[in-house]
């Protein structure tokens, strides 16, 4: 009953994450990129009802006939859906009803998984995908809730000890890499997303990569030397972003007298200089590297060296565009919409973050976001060609 045990653990973890919230916290959606906690809980449940139970149990009765529409995210194959910016408009279903929905689907899924050994490999793989999908939404819960809380003038505390920011580098210095042909992509047993396939070879020129991530103190120096005012460090799009948004510092940072403070999940606190930088977008990461006379690593350089440095505290921007690997094939139907259709206008991040759920990280994992976004727990590792 390995799959059943994992199902119970993952689903329970989502409920543990929302436990500190008040009812009013479950609904707001201040910007399009952020989804309400209530929606995360319901959409991950929708996945199991829509993708597993409805197709595989002939006598299954859906919990509510309109939830197929209300909690679809971006699956064109499934049909119409509530527009993404409107997820926070829905006061109904209530939080209580969403919890009832989860309990209903969980009861049917756990009964279904009692026959785990009899399930086809395809169904087992789809259930695993659903669990990995929910773990992605668990990380999004942290990032989305933090953004929403940050806009509240009361600076709410999610919970004491829940800042997820107080990490320092374990080691420093450079790692020199000879380059040459390297193997890239997932292989072996266990789960991976389709964008981690197929394993292939890539040629790397000699380079070196930092063992440590950029710290708050490092980035303060960039700000103090007018990094946000000097166009020569920025892409054209990045410079437009700086000026249009009047950005002067990373997301959540504010100047208070001569000191910096920032919003965290345990409220508004001073920025600690020695801690690892967080919440910068690709434009900022690129500009900082330019200011240092260095660059960001490619995703292939990052993966080739990942066994030699500590990672997992921040999603790390690379200078690689999000593109398919050689011989990449999208799956048929809704599952094929999971990654492939987003392979345009986005940049790859590698590693994981302190908000990543346990067991969800691996060095071949390819995260991807648009370059202006910084609400994830993102950071900077530097590289240099030799």
C-alpha angles and dihedrals in degrees: 000000000000094000092047091052092050091047091054093047096049095045092047091050091060090055091048090054094055095043095096092053127102119225092257091056093065097069117046122103109180097177137018095253093057123073126199119253090242090058093049090053093048099041094053087050090048088058093061094043095045101037103032116018103037096049096041106038113063093196097044115130116203115238093236127001094222097050089082086067100033098052103034109115113193105328106131089181090064095049141240122356144179109285111261096241089054100060091100093051092074115093086170136094088051123229088254091054092049089053089050088051091053092048092049094050092042091054091052094043093050091050089048091051092053084081092050096137091056096053119107119249089247093056092044090052091050092052090050089051089052091053093048088048091054091050089055089054090049088061090045088053089062095045097041095045091048091053092049093047091048091064092056111097089216089064094221121218114230091195138321112266092022101106094113090202109089099100129125131193116274094204140010139207140061132304114209116212124195094212121207126129115345133179114244131189139035125312135163134037127334136044129321134161117251092248089067089064146124106039108227144156126266130186118232127192115222112285144154128228132196121254089208134057125236112273132217089255091053091052093045087062089055090052093046091053090055095258091159091051101049113085094195092079097052139077112243090251090047093051089050089051092051093051098040092050096034089230118184103161143009121297113288094017120124132172114241108185105308094336136079123236128182139192118253136171088267093052136267112333139162117278107251109222097213096053125099115269116254140187103030122141128225093265090056093044091052093046093049091051090049090051089053091049089244137096143225117268121252114247089251093053089049094051094045091056100033095104089061101057138042116262138164102082096093136014101250123220116230127192091241124111115229104258136150121269119240113292092009112169126193116223119243121262129004095337088062089063093062099091116344100072091057094060095114136081094002135109128226123245122194136202120026136264142239086263093056113111119249113275094014099102130088133154095248093054111122115204118184137193140162112272096246095058121101106157092102119084092266131166145169133257115181131220139182135199117241 
